[in-house]
């Protein structure tokens, strides 16, 4: 079963705007990761946030984690056309750190 | 630096034919290795993972099998393909001693006709 579910499924914005994607999960986690996938390509790791962290930044990316609500959000600021891709959250649970469970993804389109 | 290779990039196979997809990792030792399948517009489903040579764990019952004959080689196989085996297959590696991140190969697009 899917551990993470992203919302929205698809998002279309203008270049320069911010994009926010959300992820909800069901069970306790060790950490949560966000990945990006360009069409027809492999996934690329973006950022990892541990269960004891609430917010993390990396360049134009900001990730938040609310373990009480079992949810996370990924914010991309000042978006660019090159940010067009699918974005996935992935969780690994305590005791199974070798395995990641991926959500179904958000397709982000940034219009020039 | 570490790199991961997958081949072939695309494959069209008839129903009932065998399958062999190969994944190799360079620049690291004793990685954890993973095979995922991605249906169109969907997330990734973990099929197999391996923590060492000859050690394979299967996540879902299916028509596929995996083997790890060498430390940095991971093979996905089938004796007889089904239409439902079509999809995008991704190999990934991780080094849990360092990080929980996984690093993905470029993928193989399999179409079973």
Interface residues (C-beta under 8 A of the other chain):
Chain A: X2 X4 X30 X31 X33 X40 X41 X42 X43 X44 X45 X48 X88 X90 X92 X97 X98 X99 X100 X101 X102 X103 X104 X105 X107
Chain B: X32 X36 X41 X42 X43 X44 X45 X46 X49 X51 X59 X88 X90 X92 X94 X96 X99 X100 X101 X102 X103 X104 X105 X106 X107 X109
